[in-house]
Amino acid sequence: MLIFNKLRNESRIKNLRFTLLLIILTSFFGANVKAQVSVAAVLDSTTMLIGDQTDLHLRVTYPPNVAVQFPIVSAQELGDLEIVKINPIDTLQASADQLTIQQNITVTAFDSGFYRIPELAFRYGNQTLNSKPLELQVLTLQIDSTFIAPIKPIRNVPITMREIAGMLGTLLAIAALATLLIWWLRRRNRKDPEPEPVYVPPAHVTALEKLNILEKEKLWQQDKTKAYYTRLTYIFREYLENRYGVNALESTTDEILGWLQREKFSDSLTTKLRNTLQASDLVKFAKSKPGVDIHQNALDTAYEFIHATKKPLTEEDDM
């Protein structure tokens, strides 16, 4: 049992010695690395005029095998200076055992006074190095109050021809627009004149004139019987349409005769019209040649029917 305790104590002593040696070596190498890393923050100028700009240079020198992290800079960390531009990190010097890199930050200020840039922390591994604080003085322009210029009187500037031409052009444009507006208003309010009534003669007047012309042409006397009956029946049918509104021009003879019976014209006149229309159909479609007395009777029947059914004239018709 004593031998076992002795061996365990010797093992603890060895572990303590190893731990102590490791701490000494780590401290030595950490101090060595720290001695090889340097940081700096430098201003181009410690004074500037209000609204001007200056550059803040953040610089680090370190061995290549060390990873360095630049501080994240904001306006609050720069003593309320306004940041104009943050440039990317750039390498200034490089060798086998040393690197120097730099980042430029352009700042400005619009208030006069002193601005203090505090320490900025650079990190590498578990270590932190701080730059030295800086001060920037922002100056305002000095106003010379020894001289005050007198108040100058108002100058009358003569009107140029170009200005006169511009004013005339404006007046002409306004006058043209006013004229156009007045014309449009008058045209909108003006009532178009009513078209003059077209005189349409009564149906019997037109029909009697055409019958007179047909009689004077003496067609059946010239052996133009078909043309005579064609013209005669057309005048009669047209009269029916204009006088009674019957679609006589498109109706057959039987349809017209049926209409005459329904309208209850006199039996003698209806019979004469039936004979005339049937004789006309025989001449036009069957090449019949009725006697001379039939030709004249057909014309007389048309005259008789129109006179018997004509509409009484009014004062407007006489015009």
C-alpha positions in Angstrom: 0.0 0.0 0.0 2.8 2.4 0.8 4.5 1.5 -2.4 1.3 2.3 -4.4 0.9 5.7 -2.7 4.6 6.6 -3.4 4.1 5.8 -7.1 1.0 7.9 -7.3 2.7 10.9 -5.7 5.6 10.7 -8.2 3.1 10.7 -11.1 1.4 13.8 -9.8 4.8 15.6 -9.4 5.6 14.7 -13.1 2.2 16.1 -14.3 2.8 19.4 -12.4 6.2 19.8 -13.9 4.9 19.2 -17.4 2.1 21.7 -16.9 4.5 24.3 -15.5 6.8 23.9 -18.4 3.9 24.2 -20.9 2.8 27.5 -19.3 6.3 28.9 -19.5 6.7 28.0 -23.2 3.3 29.5 -24.1 4.0 32.7 -22.3 7.4 33.0 -24.0 6.0 32.4 -27.5 2.9 34.6 -26.9 5.2 37.4 -25.8 7.4 36.8 -28.9 4.4 37.0 -31.3 3.1 40.1 -29.5 6.4 41.7 -29.9 6.3 41.0 -33.6 2.8 42.6 -34.2 2.4 46.4 -34.1 -0.7 48.5 -34.9 -1.1 52.2 -35.5 -3.8 54.8 -36.4 -2.6 58.0 -38.1 -4.3 61.1 -39.4 -3.1 62.9 -42.5 -3.7 66.1 -40.6 -4.7 67.0 -37.1 -6.5 70.2 -38.2 -8.9 71.0 -41.1 -11.5 73.4 -42.1 -15.2 72.7 -41.6 -16.5 70.6 -44.5 -13.1 69.4 -45.6 -12.0 65.8 -45.6 -9.0 64.0 -44.2 -7.8 60.3 -44.2 -7.4 58.1 -41.1 -4.8 55.3 -41.8 -5.2 52.0 -39.9 -1.9 50.1 -40.2 -0.7 46.7 -38.9 2.7 45.0 -39.2 2.7 41.3 -38.3 4.3 37.9 -39.3 2.6 36.0 -42.2 1.5 33.1 -40.0 -0.6 35.4 -37.8 -4.3 36.2 -38.6 -5.1 39.9 -37.8 -8.6 41.3 -37.6 -9.1 45.1 -38.2 -11.6 47.0 -36.0 -15.1 47.6 -37.4 -15.2 51.4 -37.5 -18.4 53.5 -37.1 -19.1 57.2 -36.7 -19.5 56.8 -32.9 -16.1 55.1 -32.6 -14.5 58.0 -34.5 -15.7 60.7 -32.1 -18.9 61.5 -34.1 -16.9 62.2 -37.3 -18.8 61.5 -40.4 -17.4 58.7 -42.5 -17.2 59.5 -46.2 -15.6 56.4 -47.5 -14.0 53.2 -46.1 -11.4 51.8 -48.5 -10.5 48.1 -48.7 -7.4 46.8 -46.9 -4.3 47.2 -49.0 -0.8 45.7 -48.6 2.0 48.2 -48.2 5.0 45.9 -47.6 5.5 42.2 -47.8 8.5 40.0 -47.0 9.2 36.4 -45.9 8.9 37.2 -42.2 6.9 40.5 -42.1 3.7 42.0 -43.6 2.4 45.6 -43.4 -1.2 46.2 -44.4 -3.3 49.4 -44.2 -6.9 50.5 -44.5 -7.8 54.2 -45.3 -10.9 55.8 -44.0 -12.0 59.2 -45.3 -13.7 61.4 -42.7 -15.3 64.9 -42.5 -17.1 67.2 -40.0 -19.6 70.0 -40.4 -19.3 71.3 -36.8 -16.2 73.1 -35.5 -14.4 71.9 -32.4 -12.1 69.1 -31.2 -12.9 65.5 -32.1 -11.2 62.7 -30.2 -10.7 59.4 -31.9 -10.4 56.8 -29.1 -8.3 53.7 -29.1 -9.1 51.2 -31.8 -8.8 47.4 -31.0 -7.0 45.1 -33.4 -7.4 41.3 -32.8 -5.1 38.4 -33.6 -5.8 35.0 -32.1 -6.8 35.6 -28.5 -4.8 38.8 -28.2 -5.8 42.4 -28.6 -3.7 45.4 -29.5 -5.0 49.0 -29.2 -3.9 52.0 -31.2 -3.1 55.3 -29.6 -6.0 57.9 -29.3 -6.0 60.8 -31.7 -7.4 64.3 -31.8 -8.7 66.3 -34.8 -9.4 70.0 -34.7 -12.1 71.4 -37.1 -11.8 75.1 -37.7 -14.4 77.6 -39.2 -13.6 80.3 -41.7 -12.7 83.6 -40.1 -14.9 86.5 -41.2 -13.3 89.9 -41.7 -15.5 92.3 -39.7 -13.3 95.3 -40.3 -14.9 96.2 -43.6 -18.7 96.4 -44.3 -19.7 97.2 -47.8 -22.3 100.0 -48.2 -25.8 99.3 -49.4 -26.0 99.9 -53.1 -29.0 101.6 -54.7 -31.5 99.7 -57.0 -30.4 99.7 -60.6 -32.9 100.1 -63.3 -32.0 97.6 -66.1 -33.3 98.6 -69.5 -35.6 96.1 -71.3 -34.0 94.4 -74.2 -35.6 93.6 -77.6 -35.4 89.9 -76.7 -37.6 90.5 -73.6 -40.0 92.6 -75.7 -40.3 89.9 -78.3 -41.0 87.3 -75.6 -43.8 89.5 -74.1 -45.3 90.1 -77.5 -45.2 86.4 -78.2 -47.0 85.6 -74.9 -49.7 88.2 -75.6 -50.3 86.9 -79.1 -50.6 83.3 -77.8 -53.1 84.4 -75.2 -55.1 86.3 -77.8 -55.1 83.3 -80.1 -56.3 81.0 -77.3 -59.0 83.5 -76.3 -60.2 83.8 -79.9 -60.3 80.0 -80.3 -62.2 79.7 -77.1 -64.8 82.3 -78.1 -65.3 80.6 -81.5 -65.7 77.2 -79.9 -68.3 78.5 -77.4 -70.3 80.2 -80.1 -70.2 77.2 -82.3 -71.3 75.0 -79.5 -74.3 77.2 -78.6 -75.3 77.8 -82.2 -78.3 75.8 -83.4 -78.0 74.3 -86.8 -80.7 75.7 -89.1 -83.5 73.4 -89.8 -83.4 71.9 -93.3 -85.9 73.4 -95.7 -88.8 71.1 -96.4 -88.6 69.3 -99.7 -91.8 69.6 -101.7 -93.2 66.2 -102.6 -96.2 66.6 -105.0 -99.3 64.6 -104.2 -99.5 61.1 -105.6 -102.3 61.9 -108.1 -100.4 64.9 -109.5 -97.4 62.8 -110.3 -99.5 59.9 -111.7 -101.6 62.2 -113.9 -98.5 63.9 -115.3 -96.9 60.5 -116.2 -100.2 59.4 -117.8 -100.3 62.5 -119.9 -96.7 61.9 -121.1 -97.6 58.3 -121.9 -100.6 59.3 -123.9 -98.6 61.8 -125.9 -95.9 59.2 -126.7 -98.5 57.1 -128.6 -96.7 53.9 -128.0 -99.4 51.4 -128.9 -100.0 53.4 -132.1 -96.4 52.6 -133.0 -96.9 48.9 -132.4 -95.1 49.1 -129.0 -97.9 47.5 -127.1 -95.8 45.7 -124.5 -93.9 48.9 -123.6 -97.2 50.7 -123.4 -98.8 48.3 -120.9 -95.6 48.0 -118.9 -95.5 51.8 -118.5 -99.2 52.0 -117.8 -99.3 49.3 -115.1 -96.2 50.7 -113.5 -97.8 54.2 -113.2 -100.9 52.6 -111.6 -99.0 50.5 -109.2 -96.8 53.5 -108.1 -99.9 55.5 -107.5 -101.3 52.9 -105.2 -98.1 52.8 -103.2 -97.8 56.6 -102.9 -101.6 57.1 -102.2 -102.3 54.1 -99.9 -99.0 52.8 -98.8 -99.6 49.5 -100.6 -96.6 47.5 -101.8 -98.1 47.4 -105.2 -94.9 47.4 -107.3 -93.8 44.0 -105.7 -97.4 42.5 -105.7 -98.9 40.2 -108.3 -102.1 41.1 -110.2 -104.2 38.8 -108.0 -102.8 40.4 -104.9 -103.7 43.9 -106.1 -107.2 42.7 -107.2 -107.7 41.2 -103.7 -106.8 44.4 -102.1 -109.2 46.4 -104.3 -112.0 44.1 -103.3 -111.2 44.5 -99.6 -111.1 48.3 -99.8 -114.6 48.1 -101.3 -114.2 50.3 -104.3 -117.2 50.5 -106.7 -117.9 47.3 -108.6 -117.8 49.0 -112.0 -114.4 50.6 -111.3 -113.0 47.3 -109.8 -114.2 45.4 -112.9 -112.5 47.9 -115.3 -109.3 47.6 -113.3 -109.4 43.8 -113.4 -109.9 43.8 -117.2 -107.0 46.3 -117.6 -104.6 44.4 -115.4 -105.4 41.0 -116.9 -105.1 42.5 -120.5 -101.7 43.9 -119.5 -100.5 40.5 -118.2 -101.6 38.8 -121.5 -99.7 41.3 -123.5 -96.5 41.2 -121.4 -96.4 37.4 -120.8 -98.5 35.8 -123.5 -97.8 38.1 -126.4 -101.5 38.8 -126.8 -102.6 41.6 -129.2 -105.9 43.1 -127.9 -108.0 45.4 -130.0 -107.4 49.1 -130.3 -110.4 50.0 -128.1 -108.8 47.9 -125.3 -105.7 50.1 -125.3 -107.7 53.3 -124.9 -110.0 51.8 -122.3 -107.0 50.8 -120.2 -105.7 54.4 -120.2 -109.1 55.8 -119.5 -109.6 53.4 -116.6 -106.3 54.6 -115.0 -107.5 58.2 -115.4 -110.8 57.4 -113.9 -109.4 55.5 -110.9 -106.9 58.3 -110.0 -109.5 61.1 -110.3 -112.0 59.0 -108.2 -109.4 58.3 -105.4 -107.2 61.4 -105.4 -106.6 63.1 -102.1 -108.0 66.6 -101.8 -105.4 69.3 -102.2 -104.4 71.5 -99.2 -102.7 74.9 -99.2 -99.3 73.3 -98.8 -99.9 71.1 -101.8 -100.8 74.1 -103.9 -97.4 75.6 -103.0 
